[in-house]
């Protein structure tokens, strides 16, 4: 096996963290669409914790690949360099799962980001309308 065997648990952990991030993003989407910004803070804290885990795991992955001479290769290229069918059979499902979770996260995050921008625009419009009727409206938020 050309890729280090210690890469497999790191990739599995990456999948798990991505799944958790997808759930947090979906929860954020629900909270934002229901217009409950008060519930957003705890989700953002969870997201930050998961992002730190993701960065740490990605660094481990990168270090393992660098030490094995596979740095800079895509997962497909790594699979193509494997000479053992057993190694391909081990890595293939994990890499597929990782790819699916990354794509899923991208889609959910895109929806959440769009809805947050819409909510921010609505808030700006409310504040602009309130400012016209009460010029000191911003003083209440300072």
C-alpha positions as a printed Julia matrix, in Angstrom:
142×3 Matrix{Float64}:
   0.0    0.0    0.0
   1.58   3.24  -1.13
  -0.66   5.47   1.0
   0.12   5.04   4.69
  -2.35   2.87   6.58
  -2.51   5.58   9.25
  -4.26   7.72   6.62
  -7.43   5.61   6.81
  -8.51   6.62  10.35
  -7.72  10.27   9.57
  -9.92  10.13   6.46
 -12.7    8.43   8.44
 -12.49  11.16  11.09
 -12.61  13.79   8.34
 -15.83  12.19   7.05
 -17.35  12.23  10.52
 -16.48  15.9   11.08
 -17.88  16.82   7.65
 -21.12  14.97   8.49
 -21.35  16.91  11.75
 -20.69  20.18   9.91
 -23.51  19.33   7.48
 -25.89  18.83  10.4
 -24.85  22.13  11.98
 -25.28  23.93   8.63
 -28.73  22.35   8.18
 -29.64  23.48  11.72
 -28.39  26.99  10.93
 -30.54  27.02   7.81
 -33.59  25.99   9.86
 -32.92  28.62  12.54
 -32.31  31.4   10.01
 -35.34  30.49   7.9
 -37.52  30.47  11.03
 -36.11  33.91  11.9
 -34.71  32.85  15.29
 -31.31  34.6   15.38
 -31.11  34.07  19.14
 -30.49  30.35  18.53
 -27.7   30.98  16.06
 -24.89  31.66  18.56
 -24.68  28.13  19.94
 -24.67  26.72  16.4
 -21.85  29.08  15.43
 -19.87  27.91  18.47
 -20.41  24.27  17.43
 -19.38  25.13  13.89
 -16.17  26.83  15.07
 -15.25  23.81  17.18
 -15.81  21.48  14.22
 -13.82  23.74  11.9
 -10.87  23.59  14.3
 -11.12  19.78  14.32
 -11.31  19.81  10.52
  -8.17  21.94  10.25
  -6.27  19.65  12.62
  -7.31  16.53  10.72
  -6.48  18.13   7.39
  -3.02  18.99   8.7
  -2.55  15.36   9.79
  -3.71  14.18   6.35
  -1.37  16.58   4.62
   1.6   15.55   6.81
   0.95  11.85   6.19
   0.76  12.38   2.43
   3.88  14.54   2.41
   5.89  11.92   4.31
   4.78   9.19   1.92
   5.61  11.24  -1.19
   1.97  11.73  -2.19
   1.68  15.42  -1.37
  -0.27  17.44  -3.92
  -2.02  14.44  -5.46
  -5.78  14.2   -5.68
  -7.51  11.24  -4.1
  -8.08   9.75  -7.56
  -4.38  10.03  -8.33
  -3.53   8.35  -5.03
  -5.9    5.49  -5.87
  -4.37   5.16  -9.34
  -0.89   4.81  -7.81
  -1.98   1.99  -5.52
  -0.7   -1.33  -6.8
  -2.72  -3.5   -4.46
  -6.41  -4.21  -5.05
  -6.79  -4.56  -1.29
  -5.52  -1.0   -0.75
  -7.89   0.34  -3.41
 -10.76  -1.59  -1.82
  -9.91  -0.02   1.56
  -9.42   3.53   0.35
 -12.07   3.78  -2.35
 -15.23   3.79  -0.16
 -13.7    6.22   2.32
 -12.63   8.62  -0.41
 -16.08   8.37  -2.03
 -17.77   9.09   1.3
 -15.45  12.03   1.85
 -16.23  13.41  -1.58
 -20.0   13.04  -1.05
 -19.86  14.76   2.35
 -17.78  17.65   1.0
 -20.26  18.18  -1.86
 -23.22  17.96   0.53
 -21.61  20.52   2.84
 -21.02  22.87  -0.09
 -24.7   22.72  -1.09
 -26.08  23.2    2.42
 -23.63  25.99   3.17
 -24.58  27.77  -0.07
 -28.25  27.71   0.95
 -27.48  28.95   4.44
 -25.25  31.77   3.15
 -27.93  32.91   0.68
 -30.61  32.95   3.36
 -28.37  34.84   5.79
 -27.72  37.49   3.12
 -31.49  37.79   2.54
 -32.13  38.15   6.29
 -29.38  40.77   6.58
 -30.93  42.74   3.71
 -34.35  42.54   5.39
 -32.83  43.77   8.65
 -31.12  46.66   6.86
 -34.43  47.62   5.27
 -36.22  47.48   8.65
 -33.53  49.62  10.25
 -33.63  52.08   7.34
 -37.4   52.37   7.71
 -37.11  52.76  11.47
 -34.42  55.43  11.04
 -36.77  57.5    8.86
 -39.44  57.45  11.57
 -36.97  57.76  14.47
 -33.58  59.32  13.62
 -32.07  57.97  16.88
 -32.98  54.34  16.2
 -29.32  53.26  15.99
 -28.6   54.75  19.41
 -30.79  52.02  20.92
 -28.39  49.35  19.61
 -25.17  50.98  20.81
